[in-house]
Amino acid sequence: MIKVLIVDDDKNFVDTLSDTLKEKIPGCEVEFSFTVKDALNKLSLMEKIPDIIISDVAIDDMSGIDFLKLIKSSKKLGNIDVIMVSAKYIEPIDRVEALKNGAVAYFVKPFDIEKIVNEIKYYVQKKK
């Protein structure tokens, strides 16, 4: 079973991505948070940490890059693959910044949702 945490303040995006992941990846368990604070709280309480975190770069309560740095510096969470997404930060330097800080992929919204599904499948298979 694959567990994914989506962190994004765009409810429509979260709903669409969540529904697609559940449809395209059998057994996929999806949790979501609309703020980084809520995501960090959920992560601290989870018995089974997610295989993948998909996080927006531009979230109201904290930069997605700062959230990425927190995840990657944590002993408990540091091995989680993080995919960053953004409609606001679309320049190549933004992608470089995310990848330099430990993201495994960076998608500019809007994007073909099949690409992120395939990316998730790849990274989960790679961990096995």
Secondary structure in CASP SS format (residue, H / E / C, confidence):
PFRMAT SS
TARGET T0000
AUTHOR 0000-0000-0000
METHOD secondary structure of the structure
MODEL  1
M C 1.00
I C 1.00
K E 1.00
V E 1.00
L E 1.00
I E 1.00
V E 1.00
D C 1.00
D C 1.00
D C 1.00
K H 1.00
N H 1.00
F H 1.00
V H 1.00
D H 1.00
T H 1.00
L H 1.00
S H 1.00
D H 1.00
T H 1.00
L H 1.00
K H 1.00
E H 1.00
K H 1.00
I C 1.00
P C 1.00
G C 1.00
C C 1.00
E E 1.00
V E 1.00
E E 1.00
F E 1.00
S E 1.00
F C 1.00
T C 1.00
V H 1.00
K H 1.00
D H 1.00
A H 1.00
L H 1.00
N H 1.00
K H 1.00
L H 1.00
S H 1.00
L H 1.00
M C 1.00
E C 1.00
K C 1.00
I C 1.00
P C 1.00
D C 1.00
I E 1.00
I E 1.00
I E 1.00
S E 1.00
D E 1.00
V C 1.00
A E 1.00
I C 1.00
D C 1.00
D C 1.00
M C 1.00
S E 1.00
G H 1.00
I H 1.00
D H 1.00
F H 1.00
L H 1.00
K H 1.00
L H 1.00
I H 1.00
K H 1.00
S H 1.00
S C 1.00
K C 1.00
K C 1.00
L C 1.00
G C 1.00
N C 1.00
I C 1.00
D E 1.00
V E 1.00
I E 1.00
M E 1.00
V E 1.00
S E 1.00
A C 1.00
K C 1.00
Y C 1.00
I C 1.00
E C 1.00
P H 1.00
I H 1.00
D H 1.00
R H 1.00
V H 1.00
E H 1.00
A H 1.00
L H 1.00
K H 1.00
N C 1.00
G C 1.00
A C 1.00
V C 1.00
A E 1.00
Y E 1.00
F E 1.00
V E 1.00
K C 1.00
P C 1.00
F C 1.00
D C 1.00
I H 1.00
E H 1.00
K H 1.00
I H 1.00
V H 1.00
N H 1.00
E H 1.00
I H 1.00
K H 1.00
Y H 1.00
Y H 1.00
V H 1.00
Q H 1.00
K H 1.00
K H 1.00
K C 1.00
END
